[in-house]
Each structure stands twice: as structure tokens, then as C-alpha cells.
Amino acid sequence: MRFTLLALLPLALANPLNKRSTACNNSPDLCSKSYGEITHLGAHDSPFVRDSSTSNSIAGDQYYDTPTQLDAGVRMVTGQVHKSNSEWRLCHTSCDLLDAGLLSAWLGDIKSWLDDNPNEVVTVLLVNSDSASASDLNTEFETANITDYAYQPDSLTSAPSSWPTLETMINNSTRLVVFVASLTTDDSYPYLMDEWNFVWENPYEVTAASNFSCVPDRPSSVSGDTSTALSSNMLPLMNHFLYSSDLSSLGIEYPNASYVATTNAASGGTGNLGSTATRCKSAWSGRQPTFILVDFFNRGPAIDTVDNLNNVTNAVGRTSLTTSAAGSSSDGTTINNVFKGLVELAEAAAAGSTPTMGNWIWVGGNWGSVLGGGISL
């Protein structure tokens, strides 16, 4: 009996994944796929939630918090990093507008989720709004005790021609991929990758459903040049979220929740996610987007399009969420209820009147700080 067990040991060690589970990122069909070969659903501005905890802030881009997003199949989470009172915090445009707390605390939540879900690979994309150094960010990751999960590329300056399979990343316990836009990389922290060395994106500031584009926009090295982008080995990220332009008179944009059921749908309606993804895949010579980034991911739901791209029909281990606005009273009613007076005043100003600062404060708060320039929420 002892000989039999020892003889079987190499077989068990050769395939440790099967000892835990046969599914990777919620599907057994994805285990043998490379990280760069599949499509990962991304939650745009993941920590900025529109719910009762934020008084249904119109700056919120999601109806559920990050762990719930991950439970439901999201595999890329993004957030904006700002420095406030000597702390690195997750804030939407400004910490005075929407403050989601310490970066390290959010990373700690992701670490706990990875602990509880050993067969899942997660990507974090940080928008480096206040130019944190690699050392600054590493301190936050160390505080969250999450660095042991981090994947390290062979080079920080050029994208690889191929990525490891999900199964390999899981077996190696390198299940966290970290991109930062933008970052001066440091070999001392090889897991912190500058996004623009590894990822290219289509345009993101879209206010009309008919204007979603597949043309590369960032980084500048591939802007407007699909051929160069596709030959760069960088991973394509497809932004697919709408801003509302109802306050365009003030240069203010905020997430468009009223149309998102169509924006995130697998089919039907102008600018739906499924048709746009199919169009981009065709424009990219059959290359499907590695990441699809959406607002209010549960609407649509957006995961249907991602499953279609990945040929996943047997997803397991996901939490099912309502495809409604999750109780938010602001979905589809923002202009009628919250901004009616402000919109009317902005329209009057655009028509040639000269409202006083008191008028602006009365209808919408102190907008003096933004009247000189636009702001995207």
C-alpha cells in the first residue's frame, strides 16, 4: 500500500488544480486558455458605488461593492488613486466628491476574496491620478498583505508575445495582475506594470450610444492605428460605458444610468455591448478584447457578452444578481429630480443670460471650482 501511494504522488503533484476544482474563472473551459486569450469583464470605477451608503451619489459607477462584483463574475476592477491628507485613497475625481476609503483597505478586501476563491485570477487597474510612485503603491499593497499573489512579467518595458494559462497562474499562486496608468516602473516592484506598456484602449469619453469606436486611442504610440496596436503584443481593453451630457453647458459629465440596460445588453438597441464587441473583434482581425470595461455591470447583464466571447455555456460558482438598478432611485430619473434647476440655469446661461454666482449655488451647490473647466465623473 505504501508503494502504491508513493507511485501515485507524482501524478497528484503534476495536476494540483484538479485536487481543488475543475473550473478557472468560473468555467472549466477556461483553465487551458491563456490570460491574454480570453475576455475578462471589468467594473469601471469599481469602488465607487451608487447606493444608500453614498446617498445614491450620481458619481457612483456601480450598484454593488467590489467583493460582490467579483462574486458575480467580474475579473477586472479599476479605481482612481488620489493623495489626500498624506494618505493614498480611492476617490472619484476628487476626494470631496466621492471618497471610497483607503487604497490599502480596498486591496485588503480583494486579498480576502482571493483567499476564499483559490481558482480565480483577478486584474486590478489603478488610475494614478496623483502620480504615486511604485514605492508608494507597493507600500499600500504590502499593507494589504496581497503581494504574494502578484504576477510578475519577464519585462516591465515590453508586452510578452504570450501569457500563461489561467491554470498555470493558479498553480503558481500568481493570481493577481496589476496595471497602473500611468507609472514610472521600478524593478524593485516588478509586479507593478505601467498599463501603457501592456494594454491599449479604445476611446472612453463617449456621450452618444452611436459613437462607440473600435479605433485605438491610448497610448499615443498606437493612437488611430489598429495595425500597430494589434502587432504590439499589448492587450486590447474595450471601454464601453456612456457619460450623460445633460450638464454639458457646465462641462460636467456623469455616468449614464438611464440607458445602461441597453449599453450593457448582449443585443438590441443602439450601442449595445454584444454588437459592439462583435464589431471590434472583426475590426481587430478576429482578436477579441482581453478586457471589457463597463459601468453598472449587473445591468444587461454585461457578463452575457463576455460569456459569448469566451464560448462559456457552463459557468459555475457565480452569484446571480438582479439586472435592475439594485434599488437606486437615481436610475433614469436624475435629470427630472436632482438636476432640473441646474440644467435650466445652465441652458439659460448658454442662451446668453448671465446668472450670478448666487444663482449657481442656490440650484446646485458651489460650482465655482468647476466653471473654468470640465469634469468627468
C-alpha positions in Angstrom: 0.0 0.0 0.0 2.8 2.4 0.8 4.4 1.8 -2.6 1.1 2.4 -4.3 0.6 5.8 -2.7 4.2 6.9 -3.4 3.8 5.8 -7.0 0.6 8.0 -7.4 2.2 11.0 -5.7 3.9 12.4 -8.9 0.6 12.3 -10.7 -1.1 14.2 -8.0 1.6 16.9 -7.9 1.6 17.1 -11.7 -2.0 18.3 -11.7 -2.7 20.1 -8.4 -5.6 22.1 -9.9 -7.8 19.0 -10.2 -7.4 18.4 -6.5 -9.2 21.7 -5.8 -11.6 22.3 -8.7 -12.0 21.9 -12.4 -13.1 25.5 -13.0 -11.0 28.5 -13.6 -12.6 32.0 -13.5 -16.0 30.2 -13.2 -15.5 27.8 -16.1 -13.7 24.5 -16.7 -13.3 25.6 -20.4 -11.0 28.5 -19.4 -8.3 26.6 -17.5 -6.2 25.8 -20.5 -6.7 29.3 -22.1 -4.0 31.9 -21.7 -4.7 35.1 -19.6 -4.4 37.2 -22.8 -6.6 34.9 -24.9 -9.9 35.3 -23.1 -12.1 38.3 -22.3 -12.3 39.5 -18.7 -15.3 41.5 -17.5 -14.2 44.8 -15.9 -16.0 47.0 -13.5 -15.2 50.6 -14.3 -14.5 52.6 -11.1 -15.3 49.5 -9.1 -15.1 51.0 -5.5 -17.4 54.0 -6.4 -20.8 52.7 -5.6 -24.2 54.3 -6.2 -26.3 53.0 -3.2 -27.6 54.1 0.2 -24.1 54.2 1.6 -23.3 57.1 -0.8 -26.8 58.6 -0.8 -27.1 57.2 -4.3 -24.4 59.5 -5.5 -24.5 60.2 -9.2 -20.7 59.9 -9.2 -21.1 56.2 -8.5 -20.5 53.8 -11.4 -21.6 50.5 -9.8 -24.6 49.4 -7.8 -22.6 46.7 -5.8 -19.3 46.7 -3.9 -16.1 45.1 -5.2 -16.4 41.7 -3.5 -19.9 41.3 -4.7 -18.8 42.2 -8.2 -16.1 39.5 -8.1 -18.7 37.0 -6.8 -20.8 37.7 -9.8 -18.1 37.2 -12.4 -16.2 40.5 -12.7 -12.5 39.8 -13.1 -11.0 43.3 -13.6 -11.6 46.0 -11.1 -10.5 49.6 -11.7 -10.2 52.6 -9.3 -8.7 56.1 -9.2 -6.0 56.7 -6.6 -5.6 60.2 -5.1 -3.5 61.5 -2.2 -5.5 63.2 0.5 -4.2 64.3 3.9 -1.0 62.3 3.2 -3.0 59.1 2.6 -3.5 57.2 -0.7 -7.2 57.0 -1.1 -9.7 55.8 -3.7 -11.6 59.0 -4.8 -13.8 59.7 -7.8 -12.2 62.8 -9.5 -11.9 64.5 -6.1 -12.0 63.2 -2.5 -14.5 65.9 -1.8 -16.9 64.4 -4.4 -16.8 60.7 -3.6 -14.3 59.1 -1.2 -14.3 55.2 -1.1 -11.6 55.0 1.6 -8.0 53.8 1.8 -6.4 52.1 -1.2 -4.9 49.5 1.2 -8.3 48.7 2.7 -9.8 48.0 -0.8 -6.8 45.9 -1.7 -7.4 44.0 1.6 -10.9 43.2 0.5 -9.6 41.8 -2.8 -7.0 39.8 -0.9 -9.7 38.3 1.3 -11.7 37.4 -1.8 -8.7 35.7 -3.4 -8.1 33.8 -0.2 -11.6 32.4 -0.4 -11.6 31.7 -4.2 -8.4 29.8 -5.0 -9.2 29.1 -8.6 -9.8 32.7 -9.7 -7.4 35.2 -11.5 -8.2 38.9 -10.9 -6.8 42.0 -12.5 -6.5 45.4 -10.8 -6.1 48.5 -12.9 -5.3 51.7 -11.0 -5.6 55.2 -12.4 -2.7 57.0 -10.9 -4.3 60.4 -10.6 -1.8 62.0 -8.2 1.4 60.3 -9.6 2.1 57.9 -6.8 5.5 56.2 -7.2 5.9 52.5 -7.5 7.3 52.6 -3.9 4.2 54.4 -2.7 1.9 51.9 -4.3 3.9 48.9 -3.1 3.5 50.2 0.5 -0.3 50.0 0.0 -0.1 46.5 -1.4 2.2 45.4 1.4 -0.2 46.8 4.0 -2.9 44.8 2.4 -0.7 41.7 2.5 -1.6 40.9 -1.1 1.8 41.0 -2.9 2.3 37.2 -2.6 -0.5 36.8 -5.1 1.0 39.2 -7.7 2.1 38.1 -11.1 5.5 39.3 -12.3 6.1 39.7 -16.1 9.5 38.9 -17.6 9.9 42.5 -18.6 8.4 45.8 -17.4 9.1 47.6 -20.6 7.5 45.4 -23.3 4.4 43.2 -23.6 5.0 39.5 -23.9 4.1 37.6 -27.0 2.1 35.2 -24.9 0.7 35.0 -21.4 0.5 32.0 -19.1 -2.7 30.0 -18.9 -5.1 30.5 -16.1 -4.3 27.1 -14.8 -0.6 27.9 -14.7 -1.2 31.2 -12.8 -3.5 29.4 -10.4 -1.0 26.6 -9.7 1.8 29.2 -9.3 -0.3 31.3 -6.9 0.2 34.3 -9.1 -3.5 35.1 -9.5 -3.3 38.9 -9.2 -2.4 41.0 -12.2 -1.7 44.7 -11.6 -1.6 47.5 -14.1 -1.2 51.2 -13.3 -2.0 54.2 -15.5 0.5 55.8 -15.6 3.5 54.7 -13.7 7.3 55.1 -13.7 8.1 51.4 -13.1 10.7 50.2 -10.7 12.5 46.8 -10.9 12.2 46.6 -7.1 8.5 46.1 -7.6 8.2 44.0 -10.7 4.5 43.2 -10.3 3.5 46.9 -10.8 3.1 47.2 -14.5 2.7 50.5 -16.4 -0.6 50.0 -18.3 0.7 51.7 -21.4 3.4 49.1 -21.9 1.0 46.2 -21.8 -2.5 47.5 -22.7 -4.2 49.6 -25.4 -7.6 51.1 -25.2 -10.3 52.5 -27.5 -11.9 55.9 -26.7 -13.5 56.2 -23.3 -15.2 59.5 -23.1 -18.4 58.7 -25.0 -21.7 60.6 -24.6 -23.8 59.1 -27.5 -24.6 55.4 -27.9 -23.9 55.6 -31.6 -20.3 56.8 -31.0 -18.7 53.7 -29.6 -15.4 53.2 -31.6 -13.0 50.3 -32.0 -10.1 52.5 -33.1 -7.2 52.5 -30.7 -7.0 55.7 -28.6 -4.4 55.2 -25.9 -1.4 55.0 -25.6 -0.3 57.6 -28.1 2.1 55.1 -29.7 -0.9 53.3 -31.2 -3.5 56.0 -31.3 -5.6 55.8 -34.5 -3.5 52.8 -35.8 -5.2 49.5 -35.4 -2.5 47.6 -37.3 0.3 48.9 -35.0 -1.9 48.2 -31.9 -2.5 44.6 -33.0 1.2 43.9 -33.7 2.4 45.4 -30.5 1.6 42.3 -28.3 -0.4 44.6 -26.0 -3.8 43.5 -24.7 -6.9 45.3 -26.1 -9.2 46.9 -23.5 -12.6 47.9 -24.8 -14.2 50.8 -22.9 -17.9 50.5 -23.1 -19.7 53.0 -20.9 -21.7 56.2 -21.5 -21.4 59.6 -19.9 -24.5 61.7 -19.7 -24.1 65.1 -21.3 -27.2 66.8 -19.7 -24.8 69.2 -17.9 -22.6 69.8 -20.9 -23.3 73.5 -20.5 -21.1 73.3 -17.4 -18.7 70.9 -18.9 -19.8 68.2 -16.4 -20.3 64.6 -17.3 -21.5 61.7 -15.1 -22.3 58.0 -15.6 -25.4 57.5 -17.7 -27.6 55.1 -15.7 -30.8 55.7 -17.7 -29.5 53.9 -20.8 -27.3 51.3 -19.3 -29.7 48.3 -19.7 -29.1 48.8 -23.4 -25.5 49.8 -23.2 -24.6 46.6 -21.4 -27.0 44.3 -23.4 -25.9 41.4 -25.4 -28.1 42.5 -28.3 -30.8 45.0 -29.2 -30.6 48.8 -29.3 -28.1 51.3 -30.5 -24.6 50.8 -28.9 -25.4 47.5 -27.2 -22.4 45.7 -25.8 -22.7 42.5 -27.7 -22.9 44.1 -31.2 -20.0 46.5 -30.3 -17.8 43.6 -29.1 -18.5 41.6 -32.3 -17.8 44.7 -34.4 -14.5 45.3 -32.6 -13.5 41.7 -32.8 -14.0 41.8 -36.6 -12.1 45.1 -36.8 -9.2 43.6 -34.8 -8.8 40.7 -37.3 -10.6 38.2 -35.0 -8.9 39.3 -31.8 -11.4 39.5 -29.0 -11.0 42.2 -26.4 -9.0 41.0 -23.4 -10.9 43.3 -21.1 -14.4 44.9 -21.4 -14.9 47.8 -19.0 -18.5 48.8 -18.1 -20.5 50.8 -15.6 -23.3 49.1 -13.6 -22.1 45.7 -14.7 -25.2 43.8 -13.5 -27.4 45.7 -16.0 -27.7 44.0 -19.3 -26.2 41.9 -17.9 -22.7 42.5 -19.2 -21.5 39.1 -18.3 -23.6 37.6 -21.1 -21.5 39.2 -23.8 -18.3 38.1 -22.1 -19.5 34.5 -21.9 -20.4 34.6 -25.6 -16.9 35.8 -26.5 -15.3 33.1 -24.3 -17.7 30.4 -25.6 -18.7 29.7 -22.0 -22.0 27.9 -21.5 -21.3 26.2 -18.3 -20.4 28.9 -15.8 -20.2 27.7 -12.2 -19.8 29.4 -8.8 -21.2 32.8 -9.7 -23.6 34.8 -7.6 -26.7 35.8 -9.5 -27.7 39.4 -9.1 -30.7 41.4 -10.1 -30.4 43.1 -13.5 -32.3 46.1 -12.2 -30.8 49.2 -10.7 -30.4 47.4 -7.4 -32.8 49.8 -5.5 -31.1 53.0 -6.7 -33.6 55.8 -7.0 -31.4 57.7 -9.4 -31.6 55.3 -12.3 -33.3 57.2 -15.2 -34.6 60.0 -13.0 -31.5 62.1 -12.3 -32.4 65.0 -14.6 -36.0 65.1 -13.6 -35.4 65.1 -9.9 -31.8 66.1 -8.9 -30.6 68.5 -11.6 -33.7 70.1 -13.0 -33.0 73.5 -11.7 -29.3 73.3 -12.5 -29.9 72.2 -16.1 -32.4 75.0 -16.6 -29.9 77.6 -15.3 -27.1 76.1 -17.5 -29.4 76.3 -20.5 -30.2 79.9 -19.7 -26.5 80.7 -19.5 -25.9 79.0 -22.8 -28.6 81.1 -24.3 -26.8 84.3 -23.3 -28.0 85.2 -19.8 -25.5 85.9 -17.0 -26.6 84.1 -13.8 -24.9 85.3 -10.6 -22.8 83.0 -8.5 -25.6 83.1 -6.0 -27.9 81.5 -8.7 -25.4 78.7 -9.2 -25.0 78.0 -5.5 -28.8 78.1 -5.0 -29.6 75.4 -7.6 -26.7 73.1 -7.4 -24.1 73.9 -4.8 -20.9 75.8 -5.2 -19.8 75.1 -8.7 -17.3 77.9 -8.8 -14.4 75.5 -8.8 -15.5 73.7 -12.0 -16.9 76.6 -14.0 -13.5 77.1 -15.5 -13.2 73.6 -16.9 -14.9 70.3 -17.5 -15.1 67.4 -15.1 -16.0 63.8 -15.9 -17.4 61.7 -13.0 
